[in-house]
Amino acid sequence: MLPLIAALATPLGHSALAVVRLSGVGLDRALIAVCGRVPPARRASVVALRDAGGTFDDAVLTVFPGPNSYTGEDVAEVSCHGNPLIVERLLGALIAAGAQVASPGEFTRRALANGRIDLVGAEGVLATIGATSPAGLELARAGPALRDRAEGLRSRLLDVAAELEAILDYPGEDLLFSTDDEITRTLGGVALEARTVAGGWRAGRVALDGARVALIGEVNAGKSSLFNALLGRERALVSPIPGTTRDVVESTLQLPGGRIVLMDTAGEREAPGDVGGLEAAGIAMGRASRDLADLRILCLPATGEGRGEAAEPCLRVATQADRARPGFACDFVVSSVTGEGIDALRDALLPSITGLATDSEAIVSSARQRDVLLRIAGAAEDAARALIEAGPAVAVTDLAAAIGHAGAMSGRDAGEDVLDRLFARFCVGK
C-alpha cells in the first residue's frame, strides 16, 4: 500500500466550495486528527476542520473505502469553503497529520496500478478534463469502443499466430491450414483497419484541443484587421505601413462547436523592407505556423486582382469589401470596417476543416493511441511480407510484435516512461 496523499481537486481561487482529495494508508488517522472522526462510508457528513490553531472551517466529508473507490485505496473528499486561505490551512493540517502532497495525476495513476482503470481509461479522464468542444466530451467517453477495436485486432492476430505455429509444428501435414494468401489477406485487413482508425487522430485533436486557423496572404491584405474582427476585439496592431506584423499573433476563439486558435501571420512579399532581417524572420515563422494549421484563410484585398495560391484546406476571402467589390472568385467577401461577412466566415471556420467526419475518427483521443495503431499496422504488414519472402518462422516474430502493440493499447506492460509522460499532463488533484 502506498502512503497517504492529499491535493486540491478543484481549481485554486475564490469560490463557493473547494474539494480536497486524499488516498492511501493512514487515511483514518489523518481524518481523526483534522476532522475529528471518520463518518460512515459513502455518507456525506458535516465535520469541523481543525489544526494546532483550533477550528477554522465547517466542511462536508465523504469516505470511500477501498477497493471500491476511484484509486482502489481508501479515499476521502473534503468539501470546504472555497477560500484559498482555508484550503491552504486544510492541506497544511493534513500534511501535519501524515499526508504527502500528491504529484500530477497521482490519484489516477494509482487507479491504473490497482486495476480500477486501464491506460485508455486514464487518457479518457485527461480528455474529459481538457476537452474544448461537445464533440471532445463525447470522444473522451469513447474509450471502450477503442479498447474493443484494439482487442478485436489482437484477437485476429492471435488466430493468425496460432495458425502459423501449427504450420511450424506439423510441417507437411494436411490439417486444413490456411493458405499463405489467406493469411496475408487477414494481416492486410488488420493493417488497413488499424491505419484507418489511426487516421482519426486529427479529428480527435481538433475536438479535444481545438483547431489552428492561420490567416495568410501578402502585406496589407487586411489580415490583422480580419483577425481583430473575428475575435471581436483589438488584439493585433493594424497599420497601413507594409510589414507591421512581424510575429505570429495568436488568440483563442471559442465557438459553439469548439475552440479555435486563430493565428495572424506576417504578410509576405518578395523583398522584405527591414534592414535587420526581422520582417524576413517573421515571414519564415508565419510559413511554419501555416504549415501546422488545420485551416488556412487566404486574405485577398477586394481592391486587387485576387492573386495567390490556394493551399488545401484553404478559404479564399476577399477583404476590404467596404472599398470595392471583388472581381475574382472567392469563398467569402468581408469588411472588417462594416462587419460585412464576418459572422458568416466565423460560422464557417470549423465546418471548413476537412477530414473530421468519418466514423473511425470518433474514437482516437491521444497521440499515443494513434502511434500504437500505426505500430500494429506496420508490424502486421511486416509479418505479411515476411511470410511471403521468408516463411512462417520469420513471420511469427513480426506477428508477436503486432500482438504486443495491440495489447499496449490498454497498457499491458506499459513502460514507466510512457506513464510518466501521460500523467505529467494531469492536474495535481486528479
C-alpha positions as CSV (number, residue, x, y, z in Angstrom):
1,M,0.0,0.0,0.0
2,L,1.2,3.5,-0.9
3,P,1.5,6.4,1.6
4,L,-1.3,8.9,2.1
5,I,-1.5,11.7,-0.5
6,A,-3.6,14.9,-0.5
7,A,-4.3,17.6,-3.1
8,L,-6.8,20.2,-4.1
9,A,-9.1,18.6,-6.7
10,T,-10.8,21.9,-7.7
11,P,-9.2,25.0,-9.3
12,L,-7.4,27.3,-6.9
13,G,-9.2,30.6,-6.4
14,H,-12.1,32.1,-4.5
15,S,-15.2,30.0,-5.0
16,A,-18.2,28.8,-3.1
17,L,-16.6,25.4,-2.5
18,A,-13.3,23.6,-2.8
19,V,-12.7,19.9,-2.7
20,V,-9.6,18.3,-1.2
21,R,-9.0,14.7,-2.0
22,L,-7.0,12.1,0.0
23,S,-6.0,8.5,-0.8
24,G,-3.7,5.9,0.8
25,V,-2.6,4.3,4.0
26,G,-3.2,6.3,7.2
27,L,-6.4,7.9,6.0
28,D,-8.4,7.3,9.2
29,R,-5.6,8.6,11.4
30,A,-5.4,11.9,9.4
31,L,-9.2,12.3,9.3
32,I,-9.5,11.9,13.0
33,A,-6.7,14.5,13.5
34,V,-8.2,17.1,11.2
35,C,-11.9,16.3,11.0
36,G,-12.4,14.8,14.5
37,R,-13.9,11.5,13.2
38,V,-14.4,9.0,10.4
39,P,-18.0,9.0,9.3
40,P,-19.8,6.0,7.8
41,A,-18.7,5.0,4.3
42,R,-20.2,6.9,1.3
43,R,-22.3,9.2,3.5
44,A,-21.7,12.9,3.3
45,S,-21.2,14.2,6.9
46,V,-20.7,17.6,8.3
47,V,-17.4,18.0,10.2
48,A,-15.4,20.8,11.8
49,L,-11.9,21.3,10.4
50,R,-9.2,21.9,13.0
51,D,-5.4,22.2,13.3
52,A,-3.0,23.3,16.1
53,G,-4.5,26.7,16.0
54,G,-8.1,25.5,16.5
55,T,-11.2,25.1,14.4
56,F,-11.0,27.0,11.1
57,D,-14.0,25.9,9.0
58,D,-17.0,23.6,8.7
59,A,-16.9,21.1,5.9
60,V,-18.6,18.0,4.3
61,L,-16.6,14.8,4.5
62,T,-17.2,11.7,2.4
63,V,-15.2,8.5,2.7
64,F,-14.9,5.8,0.0
65,P,-13.2,2.6,1.4
66,G,-11.0,0.6,-1.0
67,P,-11.0,-1.4,-3.1
68,N,-14.3,0.1,-4.5
69,S,-13.0,3.6,-4.8
70,Y,-11.5,5.8,-7.5
71,T,-7.9,4.8,-6.8
72,G,-8.7,1.3,-5.3
73,E,-7.4,2.6,-1.9
74,D,-9.2,4.2,1.0
75,V,-10.2,7.6,-0.4
76,A,-11.8,10.7,1.2
77,E,-13.1,14.0,-0.2
78,V,-13.3,17.1,2.0
79,S,-15.6,19.9,0.7
80,C,-14.8,23.1,2.4
81,H,-15.4,26.8,1.6
82,G,-13.5,27.9,-1.5
83,N,-11.2,30.5,0.1
84,P,-7.6,29.8,-0.7
85,L,-6.6,30.6,2.8
86,I,-8.9,27.9,4.1
87,V,-7.6,25.4,1.5
88,E,-4.0,26.1,2.4
89,R,-4.7,25.7,6.1
90,L,-6.5,22.4,5.4
91,L,-3.7,21.0,3.3
92,G,-1.2,22.1,6.0
93,A,-3.2,20.3,8.7
94,L,-3.4,17.1,6.6
95,I,0.4,17.2,5.9
96,A,1.0,17.6,9.6
97,A,-1.2,14.6,10.2
98,G,1.0,12.4,7.9
99,A,-0.2,13.1,4.3
100,Q,2.1,13.9,1.4
101,V,1.3,16.4,-1.4
102,A,0.2,14.5,-4.5
103,S,2.1,14.8,-7.7
104,P,0.2,15.5,-11.0
105,G,-2.1,12.6,-11.9
106,E,-1.1,10.5,-8.9
107,F,-4.7,9.6,-8.0
108,T,-5.4,8.3,-11.5
109,R,-2.0,6.6,-11.7
110,R,-2.8,4.7,-8.5
111,A,-6.2,3.8,-10.1
112,L,-4.3,2.4,-13.0
113,A,-1.8,0.5,-10.8
114,N,-4.7,-1.0,-8.8
115,G,-6.7,-2.1,-11.8
116,R,-9.5,0.3,-11.5
117,I,-8.9,1.7,-15.0
118,D,-6.6,0.9,-17.9
119,L,-4.5,3.3,-19.9
120,V,-7.3,4.1,-22.3
121,G,-9.5,5.0,-19.4
122,A,-6.8,7.2,-17.9
123,E,-6.5,9.0,-21.2
124,G,-10.2,9.4,-21.2
125,V,-10.1,11.1,-17.8
126,L,-7.5,13.6,-19.1
127,A,-9.6,14.2,-22.2
128,T,-12.7,14.8,-20.2
129,I,-11.0,17.5,-18.1
130,G,-9.4,19.2,-21.1
131,A,-12.0,18.9,-23.9
132,T,-12.8,22.1,-25.7
133,S,-15.9,21.1,-27.5
134,P,-19.1,19.0,-27.1
135,A,-17.6,16.5,-29.6
136,G,-14.5,16.4,-27.5
137,L,-16.5,15.4,-24.4
138,E,-18.2,12.6,-26.4
139,L,-14.8,11.5,-27.6
140,A,-13.5,11.4,-24.1
141,R,-16.1,8.8,-23.3
142,A,-15.4,6.6,-26.3
143,G,-12.6,4.7,-24.7
144,P,-14.4,1.4,-24.5
145,A,-15.0,1.5,-28.3
146,L,-11.3,1.9,-29.0
147,R,-10.4,-0.7,-26.4
148,D,-12.8,-3.2,-28.1
149,R,-11.4,-2.3,-31.5
150,A,-7.8,-2.9,-30.4
151,E,-8.8,-6.2,-28.7
152,G,-10.6,-7.3,-31.9
153,L,-7.3,-6.6,-33.9
154,R,-5.4,-8.5,-31.3
155,S,-7.8,-11.5,-31.4
156,R,-7.4,-11.7,-35.2
157,L,-3.6,-11.5,-34.9
158,L,-3.7,-14.3,-32.3
159,D,-5.7,-16.5,-34.7
160,V,-3.0,-16.0,-37.3
161,A,-0.2,-16.7,-34.8
162,A,-1.9,-20.0,-33.8
163,E,-2.2,-20.9,-37.5
164,L,1.5,-20.2,-38.2
165,E,2.6,-22.1,-35.1
166,A,0.6,-25.1,-36.2
167,I,2.2,-25.0,-39.6
168,L,5.6,-24.9,-38.0
169,D,4.8,-27.7,-35.5
170,Y,3.3,-30.0,-38.1
171,P,5.1,-29.4,-41.4
172,G,3.8,-31.3,-44.4
173,E,0.6,-32.4,-42.6
174,D,-2.7,-31.9,-44.3
175,L,-4.6,-30.3,-41.4
176,L,-6.6,-27.8,-43.4
177,F,-4.2,-24.9,-42.8
178,S,-5.0,-21.5,-44.3
179,T,-3.0,-20.7,-47.4
180,D,-0.4,-18.0,-47.4
181,D,-2.6,-15.8,-49.5
182,E,-5.4,-16.1,-46.9
183,I,-3.1,-15.3,-44.0
184,T,-1.7,-12.4,-46.0
185,R,-5.2,-11.0,-46.7
186,T,-6.1,-11.3,-43.0
187,L,-2.9,-9.4,-42.0
188,G,-3.6,-6.8,-44.6
189,G,-7.1,-6.3,-43.3
190,V,-5.7,-5.8,-39.8
191,A,-3.2,-3.3,-41.0
192,L,-5.8,-1.4,-43.1
193,E,-8.2,-1.2,-40.1
194,A,-5.5,0.0,-37.7
195,R,-4.4,2.7,-40.1
196,T,-7.9,3.8,-40.8
197,V,-8.7,4.2,-37.1
198,A,-5.3,5.9,-36.5
199,G,-6.3,8.4,-39.2
200,G,-8.9,9.8,-36.8
201,W,-6.3,11.3,-34.5
202,R,-6.5,14.7,-36.3
203,A,-10.2,14.9,-35.7
204,G,-9.7,13.8,-32.1
205,R,-7.1,16.5,-31.6
206,V,-9.3,19.2,-33.0
207,A,-12.2,18.1,-30.9
208,L,-10.2,17.9,-27.7
209,D,-7.6,20.7,-28.1
210,G,-9.1,23.0,-30.7
211,A,-8.3,23.8,-34.3
212,R,-5.5,26.0,-35.5
213,V,-6.5,28.5,-38.2
214,A,-3.9,30.7,-39.9
215,L,-4.6,34.0,-41.7
216,I,-2.2,34.2,-44.7
217,G,-1.6,36.5,-47.6
218,E,0.5,39.3,-48.9
219,V,1.3,42.5,-46.9
220,N,-1.6,44.9,-46.4
221,A,-4.1,42.2,-47.3
222,G,-6.2,43.0,-44.3
223,K,-5.1,40.0,-42.2
224,S,-4.7,41.8,-38.9
225,S,-8.0,43.7,-39.3
226,L,-9.8,40.5,-40.1
227,F,-8.1,38.8,-37.1
228,N,-9.5,41.5,-34.8
229,A,-12.9,41.4,-36.4
230,L,-13.2,37.6,-36.0
231,L,-12.2,37.9,-32.3
232,G,-14.5,40.9,-31.7
233,R,-11.7,42.9,-30.0
234,E,-8.5,44.7,-30.8
235,R,-5.7,42.1,-30.4
236,A,-3.3,42.8,-33.3
237,L,-1.8,46.1,-34.3
238,V,-3.2,47.5,-37.6
239,S,-1.3,49.9,-39.8
240,P,-1.2,51.0,-43.5
241,I,2.6,50.6,-43.3
242,P,3.6,47.3,-45.0
243,G,5.2,44.6,-42.8
244,T,3.7,45.8,-39.5
245,T,3.1,42.2,-38.3
246,R,6.5,40.6,-37.7
247,D,5.5,37.8,-35.4
248,V,2.7,35.2,-35.3
249,V,0.0,36.7,-33.1
250,E,-2.3,34.0,-31.6
251,S,-5.6,34.2,-29.7
252,T,-8.3,31.8,-28.8
253,L,-11.8,32.0,-30.2
254,Q,-14.5,29.9,-28.5
255,L,-17.2,28.9,-31.0
256,P,-20.4,26.9,-30.2
257,G,-18.9,23.8,-31.9
258,G,-15.4,24.1,-30.4
259,R,-12.4,26.2,-29.9
260,I,-10.1,27.8,-32.5
261,V,-6.6,29.1,-32.1
262,L,-6.6,32.0,-34.6
263,M,-3.1,33.0,-35.9
264,D,-2.3,36.3,-37.6
265,T,0.9,35.7,-39.7
266,A,3.3,38.2,-41.2
267,G,2.4,39.4,-44.7
268,E,4.6,38.0,-47.5
269,R,6.5,40.0,-50.1
270,E,9.5,39.2,-52.2
271,A,11.7,42.0,-50.8
272,P,11.1,42.5,-47.0
273,G,11.5,46.1,-46.1
274,D,13.5,45.8,-42.9
275,V,17.3,46.1,-42.8
276,G,17.9,43.8,-39.8
277,G,16.0,40.8,-41.2
278,L,13.3,41.0,-38.6
279,E,10.5,41.0,-41.2
280,A,12.0,38.2,-43.1
281,A,12.2,36.2,-39.9
282,G,8.6,36.9,-39.2
283,I,7.6,35.7,-42.7
284,A,9.5,32.4,-42.1
285,M,7.8,32.0,-38.7
286,G,4.5,32.6,-40.4
287,R,5.1,30.0,-43.0
288,A,6.0,27.4,-40.3
289,S,2.7,28.2,-38.5
290,R,0.8,28.0,-41.7
291,D,2.1,24.5,-42.4
292,L,0.9,23.3,-39.0
293,A,-2.6,24.9,-39.3
294,D,-5.7,22.8,-39.7
295,L,-7.2,25.6,-41.9
296,R,-5.7,28.5,-43.9
297,I,-7.6,31.6,-44.8
298,L,-6.0,33.3,-47.8
299,C,-6.7,37.0,-47.5
300,L,-7.1,38.8,-50.8
301,P,-7.9,42.6,-50.9
302,A,-11.1,43.1,-53.0
303,T,-9.3,46.1,-54.5
304,G,-6.7,43.9,-56.1
305,E,-6.7,41.0,-58.7
306,G,-7.1,38.1,-56.3
307,R,-3.7,36.6,-57.0
308,G,-2.4,34.0,-54.6
309,E,-2.1,30.2,-54.5
310,A,-4.9,28.4,-52.6
311,A,-3.3,25.8,-50.4
312,E,-5.6,23.0,-49.2
313,P,-7.5,23.2,-47.0
314,C,-7.9,26.9,-47.7
315,L,-10.6,29.6,-47.8
316,R,-10.2,32.4,-50.2
317,V,-11.5,35.5,-48.5
318,A,-11.9,38.9,-50.2
319,T,-11.2,41.6,-47.7
320,Q,-11.8,45.3,-47.7
321,A,-15.2,45.0,-49.3
322,D,-16.1,48.4,-48.0
323,R,-13.7,49.9,-50.5
324,A,-14.5,47.7,-53.6
325,R,-16.3,44.6,-54.8
326,P,-14.1,41.7,-55.7
327,G,-13.6,41.0,-59.3
328,F,-12.3,37.4,-58.7
329,A,-13.6,34.1,-57.4
330,C,-13.7,33.8,-53.6
331,D,-15.4,31.9,-50.8
332,F,-16.3,34.9,-48.7
333,V,-16.5,38.6,-49.0
334,V,-15.8,40.5,-45.8
335,S,-15.2,44.0,-44.5
336,S,-13.6,44.5,-41.1
337,V,-14.9,48.1,-41.1
338,T,-18.6,47.5,-41.7
339,G,-18.7,43.9,-40.4
340,E,-20.0,42.5,-43.7
341,G,-19.5,38.8,-43.9
342,I,-17.6,38.4,-40.6
343,D,-20.3,36.4,-38.9
344,A,-20.7,34.1,-41.9
345,L,-17.0,33.5,-42.1
346,R,-16.7,32.8,-38.3
347,D,-19.6,30.3,-38.5
348,A,-17.9,28.5,-41.4
349,L,-14.5,28.0,-39.8
350,L,-15.0,24.7,-38.1
351,P,-17.1,23.2,-40.9
352,S,-14.4,24.2,-43.4
353,I,-11.8,22.0,-41.8
354,T,-11.6,18.9,-43.9
355,G,-11.3,15.3,-42.8
356,L,-13.1,15.5,-39.5
357,A,-16.2,13.5,-40.1
358,T,-15.5,9.7,-40.6
359,D,-16.9,7.1,-38.2
360,S,-13.5,5.8,-37.1
361,E,-12.2,9.2,-36.2
362,A,-14.6,9.4,-33.3
363,I,-12.6,7.0,-31.1
364,V,-8.9,8.2,-31.1
365,S,-8.2,10.6,-28.3
366,S,-4.4,10.7,-28.0
367,A,-1.2,10.7,-30.0
368,R,-0.2,7.6,-28.0
369,Q,-3.3,5.7,-29.3
370,R,-2.5,6.8,-32.8
371,D,1.1,5.6,-32.5
372,V,0.0,2.3,-31.1
373,L,-2.4,1.7,-34.0
374,L,0.3,2.6,-36.6
375,R,2.8,0.2,-34.9
376,I,0.1,-2.5,-35.1
377,A,-0.3,-1.8,-38.8
378,G,3.4,-1.7,-39.5
379,A,4.1,-5.0,-37.7
380,A,1.2,-6.7,-39.4
381,E,2.5,-5.6,-42.8
382,D,6.0,-6.8,-41.9
383,A,4.6,-10.2,-40.9
384,A,2.7,-10.5,-44.2
385,R,5.8,-9.6,-46.2
386,A,8.0,-12.0,-44.2
387,L,5.5,-14.8,-44.7
388,I,5.8,-14.5,-48.5
389,E,9.5,-13.7,-48.6
390,A,11.0,-15.8,-45.8
391,G,8.3,-18.2,-44.5
392,P,6.3,-18.6,-41.3
393,A,9.3,-19.0,-38.9
394,V,10.3,-15.4,-39.7
395,A,6.7,-14.1,-39.9
396,V,5.9,-15.2,-36.3
397,T,8.5,-12.7,-34.9
398,D,6.8,-9.7,-36.6
399,L,3.4,-11.1,-35.6
400,A,4.4,-11.3,-32.0
401,A,5.4,-7.6,-32.2
402,A,2.0,-6.8,-33.7
403,I,0.2,-8.7,-30.9
404,G,2.3,-6.9,-28.3
405,H,1.4,-3.5,-29.8
406,A,-2.3,-4.3,-29.7
407,G,-2.0,-5.2,-26.1
408,A,-0.3,-2.0,-25.3
409,M,-3.4,0.0,-26.2
410,S,-4.9,-0.8,-22.8
411,G,-1.5,-0.5,-21.0
412,R,-0.2,-4.1,-20.9
413,D,3.5,-3.9,-19.9
414,A,3.5,-0.1,-20.4
415,G,6.9,1.3,-19.6
416,E,7.4,3.9,-16.8
417,D,8.5,6.5,-19.4
418,V,5.1,6.2,-21.1
419,L,3.3,6.6,-17.8
420,D,5.5,9.5,-16.8
421,R,4.7,11.4,-20.0
422,L,1.0,10.7,-19.7
423,F,0.4,11.6,-16.0
424,A,2.7,14.7,-16.2
425,R,-0.2,16.3,-18.2
426,F,-2.7,15.8,-15.4
427,C,-3.6,18.4,-12.8
428,V,-2.4,17.7,-9.3
429,G,-5.8,16.8,-7.8
430,K,-6.6,14.1,-10.4
